[in-house]
Amino acid sequence: MNLLGPRAALFLVFQLVTVVPYALLCLLWAPLPLHWRYRLTMGWPRLVIWAARVLLGIRHQVIGAHNLPDGPAILLSKHQSTWETFFYPAYMPRELCFVFKRELLFLPFFGWGIWLLDMIHINRSRGNDAFEQVVSQGQAKLAQGRWIIMFPEGTRTAVGAAGRYKSGGSRLAVRTGAPVVPIAVNSGERWPRKAFLKTPGLVTVSIGPPIESQGKRPAELAEEVENWIEAEMRRISPHAYPQDHRDALAQPAGGQS
């Protein structure tokens, strides 16, 4: 008997039932210092990751955690699923600041929570000035000891595909002087984008060595980040890139054509 459908339904109900009281609790502890608000609010993402493991059988492993620096950093990650948006703030040893459009603050429940966490929101109506908002807010967050996390592809990509990598995260790193930490994750294999059904199995999160931003052009840094992430994706999920395997087999000895 296929239990994927009932399990996915139970998981969805679990999220809906828990998010409302948690959002109300967020309002209650709003007067607390930011550090405590963050720690308490991150209880819900941890709860979701726990439920994904217990109800859906989605486990995870982290490779390269030793690469996380003891200092300012901008995390740039592959983005295949909603899973990592829950996992990163629940797992990372420092407070994370997501960069998002200001309109999300007006969403009931979810918007209340992120509003209280003092992350980086953008007023897109300000056009070209929007990036300067990111820089000014980003510098302040980094000075507070927090990390900034961005998804350079901008949106979730299908398994085995690569979106167009945008340079916003690299531009921010160059402007602030913070190193970039590239991250590969194959969460889409278990929790596909835009899909109700989810499958049990292992999600691998691979954290790469920090890439220095000082003295580099944004385009150069963005290319380094993309090259590391996409190469690592092929290492942790070779089955998702069969064409790369066929191309390698077709390559003459010595790599010459």
C-alpha positions in Angstrom: 0.0 0.0 0.0 1.4 3.4 -1.0 1.4 5.7 2.0 3.0 8.7 0.4 -0.3 10.5 -0.1 -1.6 10.1 3.4 1.8 10.9 4.9 2.1 14.0 2.8 -1.4 15.1 3.9 -0.6 14.4 7.6 2.6 16.5 7.2 0.7 19.4 5.7 -1.9 19.3 8.5 0.9 19.2 11.0 2.4 22.4 9.6 -0.9 24.2 9.5 -1.9 23.2 13.0 1.4 24.2 14.5 2.2 27.5 12.6 -0.8 29.4 14.0 -0.1 29.0 17.7 3.6 29.4 17.0 2.9 32.8 15.3 0.8 33.9 18.2 3.7 32.9 20.6 6.0 35.0 18.4 3.9 38.0 19.2 3.9 37.3 22.9 7.7 37.2 23.1 8.1 40.2 20.8 9.4 42.3 23.7 12.3 40.0 24.3 15.8 40.7 22.9 16.4 39.7 19.3 18.7 36.8 20.3 15.9 35.2 22.3 13.2 36.0 19.7 15.3 34.2 17.1 16.0 31.2 19.2 12.4 30.7 20.2 11.1 31.3 16.7 13.5 28.8 15.2 11.7 26.2 17.2 9.1 25.9 14.5 11.5 25.2 11.6 13.2 22.6 13.8 9.7 21.1 14.4 9.1 21.0 10.7 12.4 19.2 10.0 11.6 16.8 12.8 8.2 16.1 11.4 9.6 15.6 7.9 11.9 12.9 9.3 9.3 11.2 11.5 6.3 11.5 9.2 7.9 11.4 5.7 11.2 9.6 6.4 13.3 12.5 5.1 16.7 12.2 6.8 19.7 14.5 6.3 23.5 14.5 6.5 25.8 17.5 6.5 29.2 17.4 4.8 31.8 20.1 5.4 30.4 21.7 8.5 34.0 22.5 9.5 34.2 24.9 6.6 31.8 27.3 8.4 33.9 30.3 9.4 34.1 31.8 12.8 33.3 35.3 11.6 31.2 37.2 9.0 29.9 35.2 6.0 27.4 35.2 3.2 26.0 31.8 2.5 25.1 31.1 -1.1 23.1 27.9 -1.6 21.6 25.7 -4.3 17.9 25.9 -4.1 15.8 22.9 -5.0 13.1 22.8 -2.3 11.3 24.4 0.6 13.2 22.0 2.9 16.4 24.0 3.0 14.5 27.2 4.0 13.5 25.4 7.2 16.8 23.5 7.7 19.3 26.3 7.4 18.1 28.6 10.2 17.4 25.5 12.3 20.9 24.1 11.8 23.4 26.9 11.3 25.4 27.9 14.4 24.7 31.6 13.8 21.6 33.6 13.3 20.7 33.8 9.6 19.3 36.7 7.7 17.3 35.9 4.6 16.9 38.6 1.9 13.2 38.9 0.8 10.7 41.3 -0.7 9.0 43.5 1.9 5.5 42.3 0.9 6.1 39.0 2.7 6.0 40.9 6.0 2.2 41.5 5.5 1.4 37.7 5.3 -0.6 36.5 8.4 1.3 34.3 10.8 4.4 33.7 8.6 5.0 37.4 8.0 4.7 38.2 11.7 7.5 35.8 12.6 10.0 37.0 10.0 9.1 40.7 10.9 10.2 40.1 14.5 13.5 38.5 13.4 14.9 41.7 11.8 16.0 40.2 8.5 16.8 42.0 5.3 13.7 43.1 3.4 13.6 45.0 0.1 11.2 47.6 -1.2 11.3 46.8 -4.9 9.3 49.9 -5.7 12.6 51.9 -5.1 14.1 50.4 -8.3 17.8 50.6 -8.5 18.0 51.7 -4.9 16.8 48.3 -3.8 20.4 46.8 -3.8 21.7 49.7 -1.8 19.1 48.8 0.8 20.5 45.2 0.9 24.1 46.6 1.3 23.2 48.9 4.1 21.1 46.4 6.0 23.6 43.6 5.2 26.6 45.5 6.6 24.6 46.1 9.9 23.6 42.4 10.2 27.2 41.2 9.6 28.4 43.7 12.2 26.0 42.1 14.7 27.6 38.7 14.1 24.8 37.4 11.9 25.2 35.6 8.6 23.3 36.4 5.4 21.9 33.7 3.3 20.8 34.0 -0.4 19.9 31.6 -3.2 21.8 32.9 -6.3 19.4 31.0 -8.6 16.6 33.1 -7.2 14.0 30.4 -7.2 13.8 26.6 -6.7 15.2 24.6 -9.6 14.3 21.1 -10.7 16.6 18.2 -9.9 19.4 17.9 -12.4 18.9 21.5 -13.6 20.7 24.7 -13.0 19.0 28.1 -12.9 20.7 31.3 -14.1 23.0 32.3 -11.2 22.4 35.9 -10.3 25.2 38.1 -9.0 23.4 39.8 -6.1 25.0 37.7 -3.4 28.5 38.1 -4.9 28.0 41.9 -5.3 27.0 42.1 -1.6 30.1 40.1 -0.6 32.4 42.3 -2.6 30.8 45.5 -1.1 31.0 44.2 2.5 34.2 42.3 2.2 32.6 39.1 3.7 33.7 35.7 2.4 31.2 33.5 0.6 30.3 30.0 1.7 28.9 27.9 -1.2 26.5 25.2 -0.3 25.1 22.3 -2.5 22.0 20.5 -1.4 19.9 17.8 -3.2 16.7 18.2 -1.2 14.6 18.3 -4.4 15.0 14.5 -4.7 13.0 14.0 -1.5 10.9 17.2 -1.3 10.3 18.3 -5.0 9.4 21.8 -5.8 5.7 22.4 -6.4 4.9 18.8 -5.5 2.5 17.6 -2.8 4.0 14.1 -2.6 7.4 13.7 -0.9 9.6 10.6 -0.7 11.6 9.1 2.1 15.4 9.1 1.9 18.5 11.1 2.5 19.1 14.8 1.8 22.8 15.7 1.6 23.9 19.2 2.5 27.5 19.9 1.4 29.2 23.1 2.7 32.2 24.3 0.8 35.3 26.1 1.9 34.9 29.9 2.2 35.7 31.9 -0.9 37.3 35.3 -0.3 35.6 38.2 -1.9 38.2 41.0 -1.3 40.0 42.1 -4.4 37.6 40.3 -6.8 35.0 41.5 -9.2 31.4 40.3 -8.5 31.3 38.4 -11.8 34.5 36.6 -11.0 33.2 35.7 -7.5 29.8 34.6 -8.9 31.5 32.3 -11.4 33.6 30.7 -8.6 30.5 30.1 -6.5 28.5 28.6 -9.4 31.4 26.3 -10.5 31.8 24.9 -7.0 28.1 24.4 -6.4 27.4 22.8 -9.7 30.5 20.5 -9.5 29.5 19.4 -6.0 25.9 18.8 -7.1 27.3 16.3 -9.6 29.4 14.7 -6.9 26.6 14.2 -4.4 23.9 13.4 -6.9 25.6 11.9 -10.0 22.4 10.0 -10.9 20.7 13.4 -11.5 23.1 14.3 -14.2 23.3 11.3 -16.6 24.2 13.5 -19.5 27.4 14.5 -17.7 28.3 10.8 -17.2 27.7 10.1 -20.9 29.8 13.1 -21.9 32.7 11.9 -19.7 32.5 8.4 -21.2 32.6 9.9 -24.7 35.6 12.1 -23.9 38.8 10.7 -25.5 41.7 9.7 -23.2 43.7 12.7 -22.2 40.7 15.0 -22.4 41.4 16.0 -26.0 38.8 16.2 -28.7 
